[in-house]
Amino acid sequence: MTYPIKQIQATYTPQEDRILLTVEMQNQHTYLGWITRRFLTLLLPTLHGQHPITGGNMFDDTSYKLKKPQIKQSKEAVTKSNTPKYPLGASPLLFSTIRFSDLKTERAMFTLAPNTGAGIELPFNSVILNLLLSVLKEPLELSNWELEHQGIYGVPSNHLLQ
């Protein structure tokens, strides 16, 4: 199974005191969203495979094993214009909720979304979660939010799900 994700970036913006998440797809669709300190306290446990509220394991280690997906560029994306399109708007969304669908299946997804309206839907698997963890590491350090000192999950050096 291939995913249409081309690139994921995260940048800390001191003026906003937020992290800007940019997800670019192979079809030139670009999604932008702000990650606040409060939202990150929900997101980090999720990226470690734990439910952000209950702390329960969202992966069943004995029966839920996915093959590593192949993320590759399609030929169609190469021939099209490099002008990005913003299906959810050119202004970043303010993320406040995480929604899950089809958990414990190969189609597991999670959506980073504002209070109302559509959000960014991503595959909920260890490859994407580890990618997000590694992308968020530097902006989290630059933010100086000191979440690791408040019992919030930090970004592990080896990027493995716990």
Secondary structure, DSSP 8 states (H G I E B T S, - for coil): -B--EEEEEEEEETTTTEEEEEEEETTSBEEEEEE-HHHHHHHHHHHTTB-TTT--BSS-TTT------B----HHHHHS----B-TT-SS-EE--EEEEESTTSTT-EEEEE-SSS--EEEE-SHHHHHHHHHHHHHHHHHHT--GGGGT-----SS----
